[in-house]
Amino acid sequence: MENVSQADQLESIKSLESTIRKLENALSQMTQNGANTTLVKKRLKAVSIGLAMLEHVWNQEPLNYIQEDLAEARQVIIGLFPSIQNSYAKSKTGSPQRTLLERRIKALKLAVQAIDDLTT
């Protein structure tokens, strides 16, 4: 995995933690409303695995996922990029939303890279 500065590591971890909280809130709302939660659950699991991967690589945290979980998480994370990049394209330059999306994209790319490094 490429060398990533301490600041970028911290930003990436915080970004994925924020994304997880957002997905947990969405899951809670959708459950209350009786909506189908399959996609949100899949995304929540994938982003959680992505965070675990980064913490494993950078902080030597234990990793308790099987190959199939890692492969599925990688595919789900890659599937998130088009919608995030679409939101990014619509955001205003210099806006807090754009900064958040830049960090999220970077963190998710690093998570995919960490999964790739571990599984190849």
N, C-alpha and C positions, 0 to 999 in steps of 0.2 A: 504494500500500500504506500502511496506517495507520502512524503513528509508533510505533516499538517501541523501548523503552529498551535501552541497551547490555546491562544485566543480563538482560533477557528474550531478547535476541538470542543471548547466550552460552548461556543455559539451553536455548534451542530447538535450537541447533546441537549442544550436548552431548547432548541428548535424542535427536536423530535419529542421531547417531553411535553412541549406546548401542543404539538400536533396530536399526541396521545390524549391529552386533556380535552381537546376539541372533539376528537372522535368519541371519547367516553360521554361527553355531554350530548352529542348527537345521538348516540345509542340510547341514552336514558330518555331523551325526548321522543325518539321514535318508538321505543318500547311503550311509553305512556300513551302514545297516540295509536298504538296497535299497528304501526307500519312494519313492513318487511325490513328486518335488520341484518340480513345475510351479508350484504355488501359492506356495511359499516363494520360488522364483526371481523370480516376478512381483512379489511384495511387496518383495523385496530391491531389485530394479531401481527400483520406484516410490519407495521411501523414499530411495534413493540420489539419484534425480532431485530429490526434494523438498529434500534437503540441498543439492544443487548450486544449486537455485533460490534458497534463502535466502542461500547464500554469494555468489551472483551479485548479488542485490539489495543485500545489506548490505556486502559486501567487494569488490564489483566483480570477482569471479572470472569467468573466461570460462565460457561456457555452450555445450556442444556437443551439443545434442539437437534433433531435428526435431520439428515440430508433433505428429506422430502419437505420438511417445514421451511428449511432455508431456500429451497428451490421455489416453493410456492410464494414465499415472502418476496423473493426477488422479482417474480413475475407481477405480483400485485403492486409493488412499489414502482416498477417500470410503467405499469398501467396508470399510475397517478400523474406522471409527467405531463401528458397532453393538457389535462384540465388545469394543472398548476401553471403551466406555461401560458395557457390562454388567459388566465386571470392576471398573470404577470404582464402580458402584452397590453391588457386593458388598464393597468394601474398607472398612476401618474408618476413621472420621474421624481425621485426624491421623497416620495410619500412613505409614511410608515408601513403601509400595506405592501409596497414594492420591496422594501427592506426585508420584511417578514418573509415574503415569497422567495427572495434571493437566498436567504438563509435556509429556508425549507428545501429548496431545490438542491443547494450545495450539500446539505445534510443527507438527503435521500440518495444523492449520487455517491457520496462517501459510503453510505450503508450498502449500496449495491456493489461497490468496489470491494468492500470488506467481505461480503458474501462470496464474490467471485474469487477473491484471493484464498479464501478458506476452502472452497469447493473445487478448485482446479489443481 
